[in-house]
Amino acid sequence: MYEALILVCSLMPNAEPPCVEMQDIRGPYTTVEECDARIEEMLPEIPKMFIPPYTVAKKCDKKVGI
């Protein structure tokens, strides 16, 4: 099972909080392809929630025991 995670970090000095982790509430997903597709759905929401400049990291985290 895979969990979709996105980390958004501000590039502005002294930003509070400097980084925010966005977690998907739909998953987990059985394949990494499904997880990647969900991340692509989530990405367009970032500019609506954060003021540039920022950087984005994304990954499908493999969960053991789910």
mmCIF file of the N, C-alpha and C atoms, coordinates in Angstrom:
data_MODEL
# 
_entry.id   MODEL 
# 
loop_
_atom_site.group_PDB 
_atom_site.id 
_atom_site.type_symbol 
_atom_site.label_atom_id 
_atom_site.label_alt_id 
_atom_site.label_comp_id 
_atom_site.label_asym_id 
_atom_site.label_entity_id 
_atom_site.label_seq_id 
_atom_site.pdbx_PDB_ins_code 
_atom_site.Cartn_x 
_atom_site.Cartn_y 
_atom_site.Cartn_z 
_atom_site.occupancy 
_atom_site.B_iso_or_equiv 
_atom_site.pdbx_formal_charge 
_atom_site.auth_seq_id 
_atom_site.auth_comp_id 
_atom_site.auth_asym_id 
_atom_site.auth_atom_id 
_atom_site.pdbx_PDB_model_num 
ATOM 1   N N  . MET A 1 1  ? 0.850  -1.178 0.000   1.00 0.00 ? 1  MET A N  1 
ATOM 2   C CA . MET A 1 1  ? 0.000  0.000  0.000   1.00 0.00 ? 1  MET A CA 1 
ATOM 3   C C  . MET A 1 1  ? 0.900  1.248  0.000   1.00 0.00 ? 1  MET A C  1 
ATOM 4   N N  . TYR A 1 2  ? 0.408  2.287  -0.663  1.00 0.00 ? 2  TYR A N  1 
ATOM 5   C CA . TYR A 1 2  ? 1.172  3.523  -0.802  1.00 0.00 ? 2  TYR A CA 1 
ATOM 6   C C  . TYR A 1 2  ? 0.342  4.714  -0.341  1.00 0.00 ? 2  TYR A C  1 
ATOM 7   N N  . GLU A 1 3  ? 1.016  5.651  0.319   1.00 0.00 ? 3  GLU A N  1 
ATOM 8   C CA . GLU A 1 3  ? 0.377  6.863  0.817   1.00 0.00 ? 3  GLU A CA 1 
ATOM 9   C C  . GLU A 1 3  ? 0.957  8.063  0.071   1.00 0.00 ? 3  GLU A C  1 
ATOM 10  N N  . ALA A 1 4  ? 0.084  8.932  -0.451  1.00 0.00 ? 4  ALA A N  1 
ATOM 11  C CA . ALA A 1 4  ? 0.508  10.124 -1.184  1.00 0.00 ? 4  ALA A CA 1 
ATOM 12  C C  . ALA A 1 4  ? 0.871  11.232 -0.202  1.00 0.00 ? 4  ALA A C  1 
ATOM 13  N N  . LEU A 1 5  ? 2.096  11.758 -0.346  1.00 0.00 ? 5  LEU A N  1 
ATOM 14  C CA . LEU A 1 5  ? 2.571  12.830 0.526   1.00 0.00 ? 5  LEU A CA 1 
ATOM 15  C C  . LEU A 1 5  ? 3.154  13.960 -0.316  1.00 0.00 ? 5  LEU A C  1 
ATOM 16  N N  . ILE A 1 6  ? 2.868  15.189 0.095   1.00 0.00 ? 6  ILE A N  1 
ATOM 17  C CA . ILE A 1 6  ? 3.440  16.371 -0.547  1.00 0.00 ? 6  ILE A CA 1 
ATOM 18  C C  . ILE A 1 6  ? 3.979  17.270 0.561   1.00 0.00 ? 6  ILE A C  1 
ATOM 19  N N  . LEU A 1 7  ? 5.201  17.759 0.376   1.00 0.00 ? 7  LEU A N  1 
ATOM 20  C CA . LEU A 1 7  ? 5.818  18.682 1.322   1.00 0.00 ? 7  LEU A CA 1 
ATOM 21  C C  . LEU A 1 7  ? 6.009  20.014 0.603   1.00 0.00 ? 7  LEU A C  1 
ATOM 22  N N  . VAL A 1 8  ? 5.434  21.073 1.157   1.00 0.00 ? 8  VAL A N  1 
ATOM 23  C CA . VAL A 1 8  ? 5.548  22.407 0.582   1.00 0.00 ? 8  VAL A CA 1 
ATOM 24  C C  . VAL A 1 8  ? 6.365  23.253 1.553   1.00 0.00 ? 8  VAL A C  1 
ATOM 25  N N  . CYS A 1 9  ? 7.476  23.824 1.060   1.00 0.00 ? 9  CYS A N  1 
ATOM 26  C CA . CYS A 1 9  ? 8.349  24.640 1.908   1.00 0.00 ? 9  CYS A CA 1 
ATOM 27  C C  . CYS A 1 9  ? 8.470  26.044 1.324   1.00 0.00 ? 9  CYS A C  1 
ATOM 28  N N  . SER A 1 10 ? 8.258  27.023 2.172   1.00 0.00 ? 10 SER A N  1 
ATOM 29  C CA . SER A 1 10 ? 8.393  28.416 1.764   1.00 0.00 ? 10 SER A CA 1 
ATOM 30  C C  . SER A 1 10 ? 9.866  28.738 1.537   1.00 0.00 ? 10 SER A C  1 
ATOM 31  N N  . LEU A 1 11 ? 10.131 29.578 0.536   1.00 0.00 ? 11 LEU A N  1 
ATOM 32  C CA . LEU A 1 11 ? 11.490 30.041 0.286   1.00 0.00 ? 11 LEU A CA 1 
ATOM 33  C C  . LEU A 1 11 ? 11.719 31.432 0.862   1.00 0.00 ? 11 LEU A C  1 
ATOM 34  N N  . MET A 1 12 ? 10.726 31.938 1.597   1.00 0.00 ? 12 MET A N  1 
ATOM 35  C CA . MET A 1 12 ? 10.855 33.237 2.243   1.00 0.00 ? 12 MET A CA 1 
ATOM 36  C C  . MET A 1 12 ? 11.575 33.068 3.572   1.00 0.00 ? 12 MET A C  1 
ATOM 37  N N  . PRO A 1 13 ? 12.497 33.967 3.891   1.00 0.00 ? 13 PRO A N  1 
ATOM 38  C CA . PRO A 1 13 ? 13.177 33.860 5.181   1.00 0.00 ? 13 PRO A CA 1 
ATOM 39  C C  . PRO A 1 13 ? 12.183 34.063 6.335   1.00 0.00 ? 13 PRO A C  1 
ATOM 40  N N  . ASN A 1 14 ? 12.376 33.321 7.386   1.00 0.00 ? 14 ASN A N  1 
ATOM 41  C CA . ASN A 1 14 ? 11.568 33.417 8.611   1.00 0.00 ? 14 ASN A CA 1 
ATOM 42  C C  . ASN A 1 14 ? 10.100 33.057 8.411   1.00 0.00 ? 14 ASN A C  1 
ATOM 43  N N  . ALA A 1 15 ? 9.783  32.263 7.417   1.00 0.00 ? 15 ALA A N  1 
ATOM 44  C CA . ALA A 1 15 ? 8.397  31.832 7.210   1.00 0.00 ? 15 ALA A CA 1 
ATOM 45  C C  . ALA A 1 15 ? 7.980  30.925 8.358   1.00 0.00 ? 15 ALA A C  1 
ATOM 46  N N  . GLU A 1 16 ? 6.748  31.076 8.803   1.00 0.00 ? 16 GLU A N  1 
ATOM 47  C CA . GLU A 1 16 ? 6.216  30.249 9.885   1.00 0.00 ? 16 GLU A CA 1 
ATOM 48  C C  . GLU A 1 16 ? 4.905  29.628 9.460   1.00 0.00 ? 16 GLU A C  1 
ATOM 49  N N  . PRO A 1 17 ? 4.779  28.362 9.416   1.00 0.00 ? 17 PRO A N  1 
ATOM 50  C CA . PRO A 1 17 ? 5.858  27.373 9.519   1.00 0.00 ? 17 PRO A CA 1 
ATOM 51  C C  . PRO A 1 17 ? 6.631  27.331 8.206   1.00 0.00 ? 17 PRO A C  1 
ATOM 52  N N  . PRO A 1 18 ? 7.890  26.935 8.248   1.00 0.00 ? 18 PRO A N  1 
ATOM 53  C CA . PRO A 1 18 ? 8.681  26.923 7.007   1.00 0.00 ? 18 PRO A CA 1 
ATOM 54  C C  . PRO A 1 18 ? 8.208  25.852 6.019   1.00 0.00 ? 18 PRO A C  1 
ATOM 55  N N  . CYS A 1 19 ? 7.722  24.738 6.539   1.00 0.00 ? 19 CYS A N  1 
ATOM 56  C CA . CYS A 1 19 ? 7.249  23.652 5.679   1.00 0.00 ? 19 CYS A CA 1 
ATOM 57  C C  . CYS A 1 19 ? 5.934  23.088 6.205   1.00 0.00 ? 19 CYS A C  1 
ATOM 58  N N  . VAL A 1 20 ? 5.102  22.631 5.261   1.00 0.00 ? 20 VAL A N  1 
ATOM 59  C CA . VAL A 1 20 ? 3.822  22.025 5.609   1.00 0.00 ? 20 VAL A CA 1 
ATOM 60  C C  . VAL A 1 20 ? 3.716  20.706 4.850   1.00 0.00 ? 20 VAL A C  1 
ATOM 61  N N  . GLU A 1 21 ? 3.377  19.640 5.564   1.00 0.00 ? 21 GLU A N  1 
ATOM 62  C CA . GLU A 1 21 ? 3.165  18.349 4.923   1.00 0.00 ? 21 GLU A CA 1 
ATOM 63  C C  . GLU A 1 21 ? 1.688  18.188 4.625   1.00 0.00 ? 21 GLU A C  1 
ATOM 64  N N  . MET A 1 22 ? 1.391  17.915 3.352   1.00 0.00 ? 22 MET A N  1 
ATOM 65  C CA . MET A 1 22 ? 0.011  17.674 2.944   1.00 0.00 ? 22 MET A CA 1 
ATOM 66  C C  . MET A 1 22 ? -0.175 16.171 2.816   1.00 0.00 ? 22 MET A C  1 
ATOM 67  N N  . GLN A 1 23 ? -1.193 15.646 3.480   1.00 0.00 ? 23 GLN A N  1 
ATOM 68  C CA . GLN A 1 23 ? -1.480 14.225 3.411   1.00 0.00 ? 23 GLN A CA 1 
ATOM 69  C C  . GLN A 1 23 ? -2.816 14.013 2.716   1.00 0.00 ? 23 GLN A C  1 
ATOM 70  N N  . ASP A 1 24 ? -2.856 12.994 1.919   1.00 0.00 ? 24 ASP A N  1 
ATOM 71  C CA . ASP A 1 24 ? -4.070 12.620 1.209   1.00 0.00 ? 24 ASP A CA 1 
ATOM 72  C C  . ASP A 1 24 ? -5.033 11.934 2.170   1.00 0.00 ? 24 ASP A C  1 
ATOM 73  N N  . ILE A 1 25 ? -6.321 12.264 2.086   1.00 0.00 ? 25 ILE A N  1 
ATOM 74  C CA . ILE A 1 25 ? -7.306 11.635 2.968   1.00 0.00 ? 25 ILE A CA 1 
ATOM 75  C C  . ILE A 1 25 ? -8.065 10.505 2.265   1.00 0.00 ? 25 ILE A C  1 
ATOM 76  N N  . ARG A 1 26 ? -7.768 10.250 0.989   1.00 0.00 ? 26 ARG A N  1 
ATOM 77  C CA . ARG A 1 26 ? -8.450 9.189  0.254   1.00 0.00 ? 26 ARG A CA 1 
ATOM 78  C C  . ARG A 1 26 ? -7.743 7.837  0.342   1.00 0.00 ? 26 ARG A C  1 
ATOM 79  N N  . GLY A 1 27 ? -6.407 7.855  0.389   1.00 0.00 ? 27 GLY A N  1 
ATOM 80  C CA . GLY A 1 27 ? -5.623 6.627  0.291   1.00 0.00 ? 27 GLY A CA 1 
ATOM 81  C C  . GLY A 1 27 ? -5.724 5.764  1.517   1.00 0.00 ? 27 GLY A C  1 
ATOM 82  N N  . PRO A 1 28 ? -4.955 4.723  1.605   1.00 0.00 ? 28 PRO A N  1 
ATOM 83  C CA . PRO A 1 28 ? -3.800 4.398  0.768   1.00 0.00 ? 28 PRO A CA 1 
ATOM 84  C C  . PRO A 1 28 ? -4.199 3.720  -0.546  1.00 0.00 ? 28 PRO A C  1 
ATOM 85  N N  . TYR A 1 29 ? -3.202 3.596  -1.430  1.00 0.00 ? 29 TYR A N  1 
ATOM 86  C CA . TYR A 1 29 ? -3.404 3.060  -2.768  1.00 0.00 ? 29 TYR A CA 1 
ATOM 87  C C  . TYR A 1 29 ? -2.633 1.750  -2.924  1.00 0.00 ? 29 TYR A C  1 
ATOM 88  N N  . THR A 1 30 ? -3.171 0.867  -3.737  1.00 0.00 ? 30 THR A N  1 
ATOM 89  C CA . THR A 1 30 ? -2.543 -0.445 -3.882  1.00 0.00 ? 30 THR A CA 1 
ATOM 90  C C  . THR A 1 30 ? -1.327 -0.423 -4.789  1.00 0.00 ? 30 THR A C  1 
ATOM 91  N N  . THR A 1 31 ? -1.259 0.527  -5.726  1.00 0.00 ? 31 THR A N  1 
ATOM 92  C CA . THR A 1 31 ? -0.098 0.600  -6.626  1.00 0.00 ? 31 THR A CA 1 
ATOM 93  C C  . THR A 1 31 ? 0.525  1.994  -6.562  1.00 0.00 ? 31 THR A C  1 
ATOM 94  N N  . VAL A 1 32 ? 1.803  2.047  -6.904  1.00 0.00 ? 32 VAL A N  1 
ATOM 95  C CA . VAL A 1 32 ? 2.486  3.342  -6.933  1.00 0.00 ? 32 VAL A CA 1 
ATOM 96  C C  . VAL A 1 32 ? 1.916  4.219  -8.049  1.00 0.00 ? 32 VAL A C  1 
ATOM 97  N N  . GLU A 1 33 ? 1.409  3.607  -9.124  1.00 0.00 ? 33 GLU A N  1 
ATOM 98  C CA . GLU A 1 33 ? 0.810  4.377  -10.222 1.00 0.00 ? 33 GLU A CA 1 
ATOM 99  C C  . GLU A 1 33 ? -0.459 5.096  -9.759  1.00 0.00 ? 33 GLU A C  1 
ATOM 100 N N  . GLU A 1 34 ? -1.289 4.412  -8.963  1.00 0.00 ? 34 GLU A N  1 
ATOM 101 C CA . GLU A 1 34 ? -2.482 5.055  -8.412  1.00 0.00 ? 34 GLU A CA 1 
ATOM 102 C C  . GLU A 1 34 ? -2.098 6.199  -7.476  1.00 0.00 ? 34 GLU A C  1 
ATOM 103 N N  . CYS A 1 35 ? -1.080 5.975  -6.693  1.00 0.00 ? 35 CYS A N  1 
ATOM 104 C CA . CYS A 1 35 ? -0.600 6.996  -5.758  1.00 0.00 ? 35 CYS A CA 1 
ATOM 105 C C  . CYS A 1 35 ? -0.069 8.213  -6.524  1.00 0.00 ? 35 CYS A C  1 
ATOM 106 N N  . ASP A 1 36 ? 0.738  7.975  -7.562  1.00 0.00 ? 36 ASP A N  1 
ATOM 107 C CA . ASP A 1 36 ? 1.264  9.076  -8.375  1.00 0.00 ? 36 ASP A CA 1 
ATOM 108 C C  . ASP A 1 36 ? 0.135  9.866  -9.029  1.00 0.00 ? 36 ASP A C  1 
ATOM 109 N N  . ALA A 1 37 ? -0.891 9.171  -9.496  1.00 0.00 ? 37 ALA A N  1 
ATOM 110 C CA . ALA A 1 37 ? -2.037 9.848  -10.107 1.00 0.00 ? 37 ALA A CA 1 
ATOM 111 C C  . ALA A 1 37 ? -2.732 10.746 -9.092  1.00 0.00 ? 37 ALA A C  1 
ATOM 112 N N  . ARG A 1 38 ? -2.848 10.291 -7.865  1.00 0.00 ? 38 ARG A N  1 
ATOM 113 C CA . ARG A 1 38 ? -3.482 11.098 -6.820  1.00 0.00 ? 38 ARG A CA 1 
ATOM 114 C C  . ARG A 1 38 ? -2.638 12.329 -6.514  1.00 0.00 ? 38 ARG A C  1 
ATOM 115 N N  . ILE A 1 39 ? -1.328 12.179 -6.474  1.00 0.00 ? 39 ILE A N  1 
ATOM 116 C CA . ILE A 1 39 ? -0.459 13.344 -6.248  1.00 0.00 ? 39 ILE A CA 1 
ATOM 117 C C  . ILE A 1 39 ? -0.675 14.374 -7.350  1.00 0.00 ? 39 ILE A C  1 
ATOM 118 N N  . GLU A 1 40 ? -0.777 13.927 -8.578  1.00 0.00 ? 40 GLU A N  1 
ATOM 119 C CA . GLU A 1 40 ? -1.007 14.848 -9.697  1.00 0.00 ? 40 GLU A CA 1 
ATOM 120 C C  . GLU A 1 40 ? -2.338 15.578 -9.544  1.00 0.00 ? 40 GLU A C  1 
ATOM 121 N N  . GLU A 1 41 ? -3.344 14.929 -8.960  1.00 0.00 ? 41 GLU A N  1 
ATOM 122 C CA . GLU A 1 41 ? -4.626 15.592 -8.681  1.00 0.00 ? 41 GLU A CA 1 
ATOM 123 C C  . GLU A 1 41 ? -4.477 16.653 -7.598  1.00 0.00 ? 41 GLU A C  1 
ATOM 124 N N  . MET A 1 42 ? -3.611 16.397 -6.632  1.00 0.00 ? 42 MET A N  1 
ATOM 125 C CA . MET A 1 42 ? -3.436 17.298 -5.494  1.00 0.00 ? 42 MET A CA 1 
ATOM 126 C C  . MET A 1 42 ? -2.604 18.536 -5.831  1.00 0.00 ? 42 MET A C  1 
ATOM 127 N N  . LEU A 1 43 ? -1.652 18.414 -6.745  1.00 0.00 ? 43 LEU A N  1 
ATOM 128 C CA . LEU A 1 43 ? -0.717 19.498 -7.036  1.00 0.00 ? 43 LEU A CA 1 
ATOM 129 C C  . LEU A 1 43 ? -1.368 20.824 -7.438  1.00 0.00 ? 43 LEU A C  1 
ATOM 130 N N  . PRO A 1 44 ? -2.430 20.844 -8.257  1.00 0.00 ? 44 PRO A N  1 
ATOM 131 C CA . PRO A 1 44 ? -3.031 22.126 -8.626  1.00 0.00 ? 44 PRO A CA 1 
ATOM 132 C C  . PRO A 1 44 ? -3.634 22.908 -7.452  1.00 0.00 ? 44 PRO A C  1 
ATOM 133 N N  . GLU A 1 45 ? -3.846 22.264 -6.328  1.00 0.00 ? 45 GLU A N  1 
ATOM 134 C CA . GLU A 1 45 ? -4.399 22.952 -5.165  1.00 0.00 ? 45 GLU A CA 1 
ATOM 135 C C  . GLU A 1 45 ? -3.355 23.776 -4.419  1.00 0.00 ? 45 GLU A C  1 
ATOM 136 N N  . ILE A 1 46 ? -2.092 23.475 -4.608  1.00 0.00 ? 46 ILE A N  1 
ATOM 137 C CA . ILE A 1 46 ? -1.029 24.138 -3.852  1.00 0.00 ? 46 ILE A CA 1 
ATOM 138 C C  . ILE A 1 46 ? -1.013 25.649 -4.076  1.00 0.00 ? 46 ILE A C  1 
ATOM 139 N N  . PRO A 1 47 ? -1.061 26.153 -5.326  1.00 0.00 ? 47 PRO A N  1 
ATOM 140 C CA . PRO A 1 47 ? -1.043 27.614 -5.510  1.00 0.00 ? 47 PRO A CA 1 
ATOM 141 C C  . PRO A 1 47 ? -2.237 28.327 -4.880  1.00 0.00 ? 47 PRO A C  1 
ATOM 142 N N  . LYS A 1 48 ? -3.329 27.613 -4.630  1.00 0.00 ? 48 LYS A N  1 
ATOM 143 C CA . LYS A 1 48 ? -4.494 28.208 -3.986  1.00 0.00 ? 48 LYS A CA 1 
ATOM 144 C C  . LYS A 1 48 ? -4.279 28.381 -2.485  1.00 0.00 ? 48 LYS A C  1 
ATOM 145 N N  . MET A 1 49 ? -3.311 27.645 -1.926  1.00 0.00 ? 49 MET A N  1 
ATOM 146 C CA . MET A 1 49 ? -3.123 27.636 -0.478  1.00 0.00 ? 49 MET A CA 1 
ATOM 147 C C  . MET A 1 49 ? -1.826 28.285 -0.010  1.00 0.00 ? 49 MET A C  1 
ATOM 148 N N  . PHE A 1 50 ? -0.855 28.481 -0.918  1.00 0.00 ? 50 PHE A N  1 
ATOM 149 C CA . PHE A 1 50 ? 0.451  28.983 -0.516  1.00 0.00 ? 50 PHE A CA 1 
ATOM 150 C C  . PHE A 1 50 ? 0.864  30.167 -1.378  1.00 0.00 ? 50 PHE A C  1 
ATOM 151 N N  . ILE A 1 51 ? 1.553  31.111 -0.773  1.00 0.00 ? 51 ILE A N  1 
ATOM 152 C CA . ILE A 1 51 ? 2.044  32.295 -1.471  1.00 0.00 ? 51 ILE A CA 1 
ATOM 153 C C  . ILE A 1 51 ? 3.461  32.005 -1.961  1.00 0.00 ? 51 ILE A C  1 
ATOM 154 N N  . PRO A 1 52 ? 3.736  32.215 -3.244  1.00 0.00 ? 52 PRO A N  1 
ATOM 155 C CA . PRO A 1 52 ? 5.097  31.996 -3.747  1.00 0.00 ? 52 PRO A CA 1 
ATOM 156 C C  . PRO A 1 52 ? 6.084  32.975 -3.102  1.00 0.00 ? 52 PRO A C  1 
ATOM 157 N N  . PRO A 1 53 ? 7.326  32.649 -3.078  1.00 0.00 ? 53 PRO A N  1 
ATOM 158 C CA . PRO A 1 53 ? 7.967  31.469 -3.648  1.00 0.00 ? 53 PRO A CA 1 
ATOM 159 C C  . PRO A 1 53 ? 7.950  30.301 -2.660  1.00 0.00 ? 53 PRO A C  1 
ATOM 160 N N  . TYR A 1 54 ? 7.829  29.112 -3.206  1.00 0.00 ? 54 TYR A N  1 
ATOM 161 C CA . TYR A 1 54 ? 7.870  27.895 -2.405  1.00 0.00 ? 54 TYR A CA 1 
ATOM 162 C C  . TYR A 1 54 ? 8.421  26.766 -3.271  1.00 0.00 ? 54 TYR A C  1 
ATOM 163 N N  . THR A 1 55 ? 8.790  25.692 -2.628  1.00 0.00 ? 55 THR A N  1 
ATOM 164 C CA . THR A 1 55 ? 9.255  24.502 -3.317  1.00 0.00 ? 55 THR A CA 1 
ATOM 165 C C  . THR A 1 55 ? 8.376  23.329 -2.901  1.00 0.00 ? 55 THR A C  1 
ATOM 166 N N  . VAL A 1 56 ? 8.259  22.360 -3.785  1.00 0.00 ? 56 VAL A N  1 
ATOM 167 C CA . VAL A 1 56 ? 7.370  21.221 -3.542  1.00 0.00 ? 56 VAL A CA 1 
ATOM 168 C C  . VAL A 1 56 ? 8.155  19.918 -3.700  1.00 0.00 ? 56 VAL A C  1 
ATOM 169 N N  . ALA A 1 57 ? 8.000  19.039 -2.731  1.00 0.00 ? 57 ALA A N  1 
ATOM 170 C CA . ALA A 1 57 ? 8.537  17.677 -2.821  1.00 0.00 ? 57 ALA A CA 1 
ATOM 171 C C  . ALA A 1 57 ? 7.358  16.730 -2.720  1.00 0.00 ? 57 ALA A C  1 
ATOM 172 N N  . LYS A 1 58 ? 7.414  15.647 -3.474  1.00 0.00 ? 58 LYS A N  1 
ATOM 173 C CA . LYS A 1 58 ? 6.292  14.710 -3.465  1.00 0.00 ? 58 LYS A CA 1 
ATOM 174 C C  . LYS A 1 58 ? 6.840  13.293 -3.482  1.00 0.00 ? 58 LYS A C  1 
ATOM 175 N N  . LYS A 1 59 ? 6.057  12.381 -2.864  1.00 0.00 ? 59 LYS A N  1 
ATOM 176 C CA . LYS A 1 59 ? 6.460  10.984 -2.898  1.00 0.00 ? 59 LYS A CA 1 
ATOM 177 C C  . LYS A 1 59 ? 5.283  10.095 -2.525  1.00 0.00 ? 59 LYS A C  1 
ATOM 178 N N  . CYS A 1 60 ? 5.399  8.865  -2.971  1.00 0.00 ? 60 CYS A N  1 
ATOM 179 C CA . CYS A 1 60 ? 4.470  7.819  -2.563  1.00 0.00 ? 60 CYS A CA 1 
ATOM 180 C C  . CYS A 1 60 ? 5.207  6.962  -1.556  1.00 0.00 ? 60 CYS A C  1 
ATOM 181 N N  . ASP A 1 61 ? 4.770  7.042  -0.324  1.00 0.00 ? 61 ASP A N  1 
ATOM 182 C CA . ASP A 1 61 ? 5.424  6.365  0.785   1.00 0.00 ? 61 ASP A CA 1 
ATOM 183 C C  . ASP A 1 61 ? 4.844  4.969  0.944   1.00 0.00 ? 61 ASP A C  1 
ATOM 184 N N  . LYS A 1 62 ? 5.697  3.965  0.890   1.00 0.00 ? 62 LYS A N  1 
ATOM 185 C CA . LYS A 1 62 ? 5.235  2.579  1.044   1.00 0.00 ? 62 LYS A CA 1 
ATOM 186 C C  . LYS A 1 62 ? 4.949  2.318  2.520   1.00 0.00 ? 62 LYS A C  1 
ATOM 187 N N  . LYS A 1 63 ? 3.745  1.876  2.783   1.00 0.00 ? 63 LYS A N  1 
ATOM 188 C CA . LYS A 1 63 ? 3.320  1.571  4.150   1.00 0.00 ? 63 LYS A CA 1 
ATOM 189 C C  . LYS A 1 63 ? 3.309  0.069  4.359   1.00 0.00 ? 63 LYS A C  1 
ATOM 190 N N  . VAL A 1 64 ? 3.961  -0.375 5.397   1.00 0.00 ? 64 VAL A N  1 
ATOM 191 C CA . VAL A 1 64 ? 4.016  -1.797 5.722   1.00 0.00 ? 64 VAL A CA 1 
ATOM 192 C C  . VAL A 1 64 ? 2.940  -2.097 6.762   1.00 0.00 ? 64 VAL A C  1 
ATOM 193 N N  . GLY A 1 65 ? 2.227  -3.179 6.569   1.00 0.00 ? 65 GLY A N  1 
ATOM 194 C CA . GLY A 1 65 ? 1.252  -3.598 7.544   1.00 0.00 ? 65 GLY A CA 1 
ATOM 195 C C  . GLY A 1 65 ? -0.141 -3.012 7.355   1.00 0.00 ? 65 GLY A C  1 
ATOM 196 N N  . ILE A 1 66 ? -0.373 -2.329 6.240   1.00 0.00 ? 66 ILE A N  1 
ATOM 197 C CA . ILE A 1 66 ? -1.703 -1.770 5.989   1.00 0.00 ? 66 ILE A CA 1 
ATOM 198 C C  . ILE A 1 66 ? -2.476 -2.747 5.130   1.00 0.00 ? 66 ILE A C  1 
# 
